[in-house]
Amino acid sequence: MSQRDVRAWPSREALSREGLTRARRMLSWLVRVVVIAILLWSAVTQRDVPGWAVVAAPTGLVVAGVAAWAFYRTTLQHRLWPSLGLFALLLALAVAAQAIGFDRPAVVLWCGCAVTALERLPLVAAAPATAVSLVAFVLVNNDSWLTTSAIAVGLCLSGYVLRLDAEARGSAQRLLVQERAARKAEAESAALAERSRIAREIHDVLAHSLSAQLVHLEAARLLIERGADREQILDRVVAARGMARDGLDETRQALSALRGEMTPLEDFLRDLVVSAGGTTLAVEGERRPLTAEASQAVRRVAQEALTNVRKHAPGAEASMLLAYRRDEVALEISDSGASQPPGDLTVSGSGYGLLGMRERAELLGGSLEAGPQEEGFVVRLRFPV
C-alpha cells in the first residue's frame, strides 16, 4: 500500500449514507438502538456506583451521542483535527465511565471507537486511534487473553471490512453519477446533431428555391419598370411560381424524411432524374439498406448537384451513378458542359451548396470531391457502410 493510500480519506460517497438500501438503513438504526439500550440498561442496573453518577449517566449518554454525530459530520467533510478531537472526547467519556464504575458502557464505547476509526479515518490516523481504543479495552477486559485477542482482531477486521464495503459503495455511486452525466451529455449531443440536421434540411430545401424565386421576381419587377410586354413579365412570374411549387414539394419531402417516412432511395433518384430532364441514372451493385442520415445525404447531394448543373451548365446532359460497393456507397453526378448561354439562375443561390454537401459527407465519415473534368463538371460522394 502506497503512502498516498495510507493518508487518503475514504471518499465522501463512502462516508455518506447515499446509496444505502432500505434494509441496510434499518439495520444501521437497529444497531444504534441496541447500543443505546445497552448503555442505558448498564447505567440503570449498575450497583456499585454513586447515586449522583446514575443521575448523571443520561447526560453523559447525550454528550456521547452528540460527539458521535459530530464525528460523523467532520469525517464526512474530511476535517482531520476536529475529527481526532471528537474521537478523543469519546475516549475520555469511556475513561470517565470506567473510572466511575460503568464498565460495560466504557467497553461499548471503546469497541465502537475502534471500529469507527478504521471505517471513517485515514489509515495513518485510524491505526493509532484504533490501537489506543483496543489497548484500553484489553486493560479492562476480564476474559482470557485468547478471548480478548480474538475480540480485538475481530473488531479490527470488522472496521476494515466496513471501510472496504463503504469504498465499494462509494465507487458505485461515483460511477452512477458519471454514467448519468455521460447520458446527459449524449442526449445534449444528440439534440445538437438533430438541430444541425434540421438546419441542413432547411438550407438544402429552401435556399436554392427561394433564391431562384427572388431572381425571377426581381426580373419581373425590372421588366414592369421598363414597360416590357405582358408575355415577358408573365414568363418570369410563372417561373417563380414553379420554383415555389418545387420548393413546397421538397419541403414536404424533407418533413417526411425528418419523420422517417422516406421513399426508397432509388425511386427518389429516378423521380429526380425525370423531373430534371436530360439526365440518366444507373445503379450498380446489390442494393442495401442505408441509415436515414446516409440516405438523406445521397438525396440532398443529388438534388444540389443537379441544381448546379441547371444553374451553371444550361443545356448540358447529366448522368448519375449510384454504386453499392463492398465497403462503401458512391454517388457520381457528371455533366457534359454548358451548351447554352448562362441564364439568371447562375447568380442565384446562397453559395453554400458545395460546403453543405461536404459537411454531410464528413458527418458520414466519407468524402466529397467536386471539380471540372475533360468535359463539364463532376461531383463524387463516397462514404463507408
C-alpha positions as CSV (number, residue, x, y, z in Angstrom):
1,M,0.0,0.0,0.0
2,S,1.4,3.4,-1.0
3,Q,2.0,6.3,1.3
4,R,-0.7,8.2,-0.6
5,D,-3.2,5.4,0.1
6,V,-2.4,5.4,3.8
7,R,-3.0,9.2,4.1
8,A,-6.2,9.2,1.9
9,W,-9.6,9.6,3.4
10,P,-12.4,7.3,2.4
11,S,-14.4,9.1,-0.3
12,R,-17.3,11.3,0.7
13,E,-19.7,9.0,-1.2
14,A,-18.3,6.2,1.0
15,L,-18.7,8.1,4.3
16,S,-22.2,9.3,3.5
17,R,-25.4,7.2,3.7
18,E,-26.1,7.8,0.0
19,G,-26.7,4.6,-1.9
20,L,-27.6,2.5,1.2
21,T,-30.5,0.2,0.7
22,R,-33.5,0.4,2.9
23,A,-32.6,-2.8,4.6
24,R,-29.1,-1.6,5.5
25,R,-30.5,1.7,6.8
26,M,-32.9,-0.2,9.0
27,L,-30.1,-2.5,10.2
28,S,-27.9,0.6,11.0
29,W,-30.6,2.2,13.0
30,L,-31.3,-1.1,14.8
31,V,-27.6,-1.3,15.8
32,R,-27.8,2.2,17.2
33,V,-30.9,1.5,19.2
34,V,-29.4,-1.7,20.6
35,V,-26.2,0.1,21.6
36,I,-28.1,2.9,23.3
37,A,-30.3,0.4,25.1
38,I,-27.3,-1.5,26.3
39,L,-25.7,1.7,27.6
40,L,-28.9,2.8,29.4
41,W,-29.5,-0.7,30.9
42,S,-26.0,-0.9,32.1
43,A,-26.2,2.5,33.7
44,V,-29.5,1.7,35.4
45,T,-28.6,-1.8,36.7
46,Q,-25.1,-0.8,37.8
47,R,-25.0,-1.4,41.6
48,D,-21.5,-0.3,42.7
49,V,-21.6,3.3,41.5
50,P,-22.5,6.5,43.4
51,G,-26.1,7.7,43.2
52,W,-25.1,11.0,41.6
53,A,-23.3,9.0,38.8
54,V,-26.6,7.2,38.0
55,V,-28.4,10.5,37.7
56,A,-25.6,12.0,35.5
57,A,-25.4,8.9,33.3
58,P,-28.1,10.1,30.9
59,T,-26.3,13.4,30.4
60,G,-23.1,11.5,29.6
61,L,-25.0,9.4,27.1
62,V,-26.4,12.5,25.4
63,V,-22.9,14.0,25.3
64,A,-21.5,10.8,23.7
65,G,-24.4,10.8,21.2
66,V,-23.7,14.4,20.2
67,A,-20.0,13.8,19.9
68,A,-20.6,10.7,17.7
69,W,-22.9,12.7,15.4
70,A,-20.3,15.5,15.2
71,F,-17.6,12.9,14.5
72,Y,-19.7,11.6,11.6
73,R,-20.1,15.2,10.2
74,T,-16.4,16.1,10.5
75,T,-15.2,12.9,8.9
76,L,-17.7,13.4,6.1
77,Q,-16.1,16.8,5.5
78,H,-12.6,15.3,5.7
79,R,-11.6,17.5,8.6
80,L,-8.9,15.6,10.4
81,W,-8.1,17.6,13.5
82,P,-11.7,18.2,14.6
83,S,-12.4,14.5,13.9
84,L,-9.5,13.5,16.1
85,G,-10.6,15.9,18.8
86,L,-14.1,14.4,18.9
87,F,-12.6,10.9,18.9
88,A,-10.5,11.9,21.9
89,L,-13.7,13.2,23.6
90,L,-15.4,9.9,23.1
91,L,-12.3,8.0,24.6
92,A,-12.4,10.4,27.5
93,L,-16.0,9.7,28.2
94,A,-15.2,6.0,28.1
95,V,-12.4,6.5,30.6
96,A,-14.7,8.6,32.8
97,A,-17.3,5.9,32.7
98,Q,-14.7,3.3,33.6
99,A,-13.4,5.4,36.5
100,I,-16.9,5.8,37.9
101,G,-17.7,2.2,37.6
102,F,-19.7,1.9,34.4
103,D,-17.6,-0.9,33.0
104,R,-19.9,-2.2,30.3
105,P,-20.7,1.3,28.8
106,A,-17.0,2.0,28.7
107,V,-16.3,-1.3,26.9
108,V,-19.0,-0.5,24.3
109,L,-17.5,3.0,23.7
110,W,-14.0,1.6,23.3
111,C,-15.1,-1.1,20.9
112,G,-17.3,1.3,18.9
113,C,-14.4,3.8,18.7
114,A,-12.0,1.1,17.4
115,V,-14.4,0.0,14.6
116,T,-15.5,3.5,13.7
117,A,-11.9,4.8,13.5
118,L,-10.9,2.1,10.9
119,E,-14.1,2.8,9.0
120,R,-14.0,6.6,8.7
121,L,-10.5,8.0,9.3
122,P,-7.4,7.9,7.0
123,L,-5.4,4.8,7.9
124,V,-2.4,6.9,9.1
125,A,-4.8,8.3,11.8
126,A,-7.1,5.3,12.2
127,A,-4.3,2.8,13.1
128,P,-3.1,4.7,16.3
129,A,-6.7,5.6,17.2
130,T,-7.8,2.0,17.0
131,A,-4.7,0.9,18.9
132,V,-5.5,3.2,21.8
133,S,-9.1,2.1,21.9
134,L,-8.2,-1.6,21.8
135,V,-5.4,-1.2,24.5
136,A,-7.9,0.4,26.8
137,F,-10.4,-2.4,26.1
138,V,-7.7,-5.1,26.7
139,L,-6.7,-3.5,30.0
140,V,-10.2,-3.6,31.5
141,N,-11.4,-6.8,29.9
142,N,-11.5,-9.7,32.4
143,D,-11.7,-12.6,29.8
144,S,-8.8,-14.8,29.0
145,W,-6.0,-13.5,26.8
146,L,-7.1,-15.7,23.9
147,T,-10.7,-14.4,24.0
148,T,-9.6,-10.9,24.4
149,S,-7.2,-11.2,21.5
150,A,-9.9,-12.8,19.3
151,I,-12.3,-9.9,20.1
152,A,-9.6,-7.3,19.3
153,V,-8.8,-9.0,16.0
154,G,-12.5,-9.3,15.2
155,L,-13.0,-5.6,15.9
156,C,-10.1,-4.7,13.6
157,L,-11.4,-7.0,10.8
158,S,-15.0,-5.6,11.3
159,G,-13.8,-2.0,11.0
160,Y,-11.7,-2.7,7.9
161,V,-14.4,-4.7,6.2
162,L,-16.9,-1.9,6.8
163,R,-14.3,0.5,5.3
164,L,-13.9,-1.7,2.2
165,D,-17.6,-2.1,1.8
166,A,-18.2,1.7,2.1
167,E,-15.5,2.4,-0.5
168,A,-17.1,-0.1,-2.9
169,R,-20.4,1.6,-2.4
170,G,-18.8,5.0,-2.9
171,S,-17.2,3.8,-6.1
172,A,-20.6,2.6,-7.3
173,Q,-22.1,6.0,-6.5
174,R,-19.4,7.8,-8.4
175,L,-19.8,5.5,-11.4
176,L,-23.6,6.1,-11.3
177,V,-23.0,9.9,-11.3
178,Q,-20.6,9.6,-14.2
179,E,-23.0,7.4,-16.1
180,R,-25.8,10.0,-15.6
181,A,-23.5,12.8,-16.7
182,A,-22.5,10.8,-19.8
183,R,-26.1,10.1,-20.7
184,K,-27.0,13.8,-20.3
185,A,-24.0,14.8,-22.5
186,E,-25.1,12.2,-25.0
187,A,-28.6,13.5,-25.0
188,E,-27.4,17.1,-25.5
189,S,-25.1,16.0,-28.3
190,A,-27.9,14.1,-30.0
191,A,-30.1,17.2,-29.7
192,L,-27.4,19.4,-31.2
193,A,-26.9,16.9,-34.0
194,E,-30.6,16.9,-34.7
195,R,-30.7,20.7,-34.8
196,S,-27.8,20.7,-37.2
197,R,-29.6,18.1,-39.4
198,I,-32.8,20.2,-39.4
199,A,-30.7,23.3,-40.3
200,R,-29.1,21.4,-43.2
201,E,-32.5,20.4,-44.4
202,I,-33.8,23.9,-44.3
203,H,-30.8,25.1,-46.3
204,D,-30.9,22.4,-48.8
205,V,-34.6,22.5,-49.4
206,L,-35.2,26.3,-49.3
207,A,-32.0,28.1,-50.1
208,H,-31.8,27.4,-53.9
209,S,-35.6,27.5,-54.3
210,L,-36.1,30.9,-52.6
211,S,-33.1,32.4,-54.2
212,A,-34.2,31.4,-57.6
213,Q,-37.7,32.8,-56.9
214,L,-36.1,36.0,-55.8
215,V,-34.2,36.2,-59.1
216,H,-37.4,35.7,-61.2
217,L,-39.4,38.1,-59.1
218,E,-36.7,40.7,-59.3
219,A,-36.5,40.3,-63.0
220,A,-40.3,40.7,-63.3
221,R,-40.1,43.9,-61.3
222,L,-37.4,45.3,-63.6
223,L,-39.5,44.3,-66.6
224,I,-42.5,46.1,-65.2
225,E,-40.5,49.2,-64.6
226,R,-39.1,49.2,-68.1
227,G,-42.6,48.7,-69.6
228,A,-41.9,45.2,-71.0
229,D,-44.7,43.4,-72.7
230,R,-47.1,41.2,-70.8
231,E,-45.7,37.8,-72.0
232,Q,-42.2,38.5,-70.7
233,I,-43.5,39.5,-67.3
234,L,-45.8,36.5,-67.2
235,D,-42.9,34.1,-68.0
236,R,-41.0,35.4,-65.0
237,V,-44.0,35.1,-62.7
238,V,-44.8,31.6,-63.9
239,A,-41.1,30.6,-63.4
240,A,-41.2,31.9,-59.9
241,R,-44.5,30.0,-59.2
242,G,-42.8,26.9,-60.5
243,M,-39.9,27.4,-58.2
244,A,-42.3,27.9,-55.3
245,R,-44.2,24.7,-56.1
246,D,-40.9,22.8,-56.3
247,G,-39.8,24.2,-53.0
248,L,-43.1,23.2,-51.4
249,D,-42.7,19.7,-52.7
250,E,-39.2,19.5,-51.4
251,T,-40.2,20.9,-48.1
252,R,-42.9,18.1,-47.8
253,Q,-40.3,15.5,-48.7
254,A,-37.9,16.9,-46.0
255,L,-40.6,16.8,-43.4
256,S,-41.3,13.2,-44.3
257,A,-37.6,12.4,-44.1
258,L,-37.4,14.0,-40.6
259,R,-40.3,11.8,-39.6
260,G,-38.6,8.7,-41.0
261,E,-41.2,8.4,-43.8
262,M,-38.9,8.3,-46.9
263,T,-39.5,6.8,-50.2
264,P,-36.8,4.2,-51.4
265,L,-33.6,5.9,-52.4
266,E,-33.6,4.5,-56.0
267,D,-37.2,5.6,-56.6
268,F,-36.4,9.1,-55.3
269,L,-33.4,9.4,-57.6
270,R,-35.4,8.2,-60.6
271,D,-38.1,10.8,-60.0
272,L,-35.4,13.4,-59.6
273,V,-33.8,12.4,-62.9
274,V,-37.2,12.5,-64.7
275,S,-38.0,15.9,-63.3
276,A,-34.6,17.3,-64.2
277,G,-34.7,16.2,-67.8
278,G,-31.7,15.3,-70.0
279,T,-30.3,13.1,-67.1
280,T,-29.7,9.4,-66.9
281,L,-29.5,7.2,-63.8
282,A,-27.5,4.0,-63.4
283,V,-27.4,1.8,-60.3
284,E,-24.6,-0.7,-59.7
285,G,-24.2,-3.4,-57.1
286,E,-26.5,-5.1,-54.7
287,R,-28.9,-2.7,-53.0
288,R,-28.5,-2.5,-49.2
289,P,-30.4,-0.5,-46.6
290,L,-28.8,2.8,-45.5
291,T,-29.3,4.8,-42.4
292,A,-31.7,7.7,-42.5
293,E,-28.8,10.2,-42.4
294,A,-26.9,8.4,-45.2
295,S,-30.0,8.1,-47.4
296,Q,-30.8,11.8,-46.9
297,A,-27.2,12.8,-47.7
298,V,-27.4,11.0,-51.0
299,R,-30.7,12.6,-51.8
300,R,-29.5,16.1,-51.0
301,V,-26.2,15.8,-52.8
302,A,-28.0,14.5,-55.9
303,Q,-30.5,17.4,-55.7
304,E,-27.8,20.0,-55.2
305,A,-25.6,18.7,-57.9
306,L,-28.4,18.6,-60.5
307,T,-29.5,22.1,-59.4
308,N,-25.9,23.3,-60.0
309,V,-26.0,21.7,-63.5
310,R,-29.2,23.5,-64.3
311,K,-27.7,26.8,-63.0
312,H,-24.2,26.7,-64.3
313,A,-24.4,24.4,-67.3
314,P,-27.7,25.1,-69.1
315,G,-28.4,22.6,-71.9
316,A,-25.9,20.1,-70.6
317,E,-26.6,16.4,-70.4
318,A,-26.1,14.9,-67.0
319,S,-25.5,11.3,-65.8
320,M,-25.9,9.9,-62.3
321,L,-24.4,6.7,-61.0
322,L,-25.3,5.1,-57.6
323,A,-22.8,2.3,-56.8
324,Y,-23.2,-0.1,-53.9
325,R,-19.7,-1.5,-53.3
326,R,-18.4,-3.9,-50.7
327,D,-17.2,-1.4,-48.1
328,E,-18.8,1.9,-49.4
329,V,-21.5,3.6,-51.3
330,A,-20.7,6.0,-54.0
331,L,-22.7,8.6,-55.9
332,E,-21.4,10.4,-59.0
333,I,-23.1,13.2,-60.9
334,S,-21.3,14.5,-64.1
335,D,-22.4,16.8,-66.9
336,S,-21.2,17.4,-70.4
337,G,-20.7,21.1,-70.1
338,A,-23.0,24.1,-71.0
339,S,-24.4,24.2,-74.4
340,Q,-26.4,27.4,-73.9
341,P,-25.5,30.8,-72.6
342,P,-25.9,31.1,-68.8
343,G,-29.2,32.4,-67.6
344,D,-30.4,34.3,-64.5
345,L,-30.1,31.1,-62.3
346,T,-26.3,31.4,-62.5
347,V,-26.3,34.1,-59.9
348,S,-28.9,32.6,-57.7
349,G,-28.1,30.5,-54.6
350,S,-26.5,31.1,-51.2
351,G,-23.0,30.0,-52.2
352,Y,-23.0,27.2,-49.6
353,G,-24.1,24.2,-51.8
354,L,-20.7,22.5,-52.0
355,L,-19.9,23.4,-48.4
356,G,-23.2,21.7,-47.3
357,M,-22.5,18.6,-49.4
358,R,-19.0,18.3,-47.9
359,E,-20.4,18.7,-44.4
360,R,-22.9,15.9,-45.0
361,A,-20.1,13.6,-46.4
362,E,-17.8,14.3,-43.4
363,L,-20.6,13.5,-40.9
364,L,-20.9,10.1,-42.5
365,G,-17.1,9.6,-42.3
366,G,-16.8,9.9,-46.1
367,S,-15.7,12.5,-48.6
368,L,-17.0,14.6,-51.4
369,E,-15.0,15.7,-54.5
370,A,-16.2,18.3,-56.9
371,G,-14.3,19.8,-59.9
372,P,-14.0,20.1,-63.6
373,Q,-13.4,17.1,-65.8
374,E,-12.5,16.9,-69.5
375,E,-16.0,17.9,-70.4
376,G,-18.2,19.6,-67.9
377,F,-18.2,19.1,-64.1
378,V,-18.3,16.1,-61.8
379,V,-19.4,15.6,-58.2
380,R,-18.4,12.4,-56.3
381,L,-19.7,11.4,-52.9
382,R,-18.3,8.4,-51.1
383,F,-19.0,7.1,-47.6
384,P,-18.3,3.8,-45.8
385,V,-21.0,1.3,-44.9
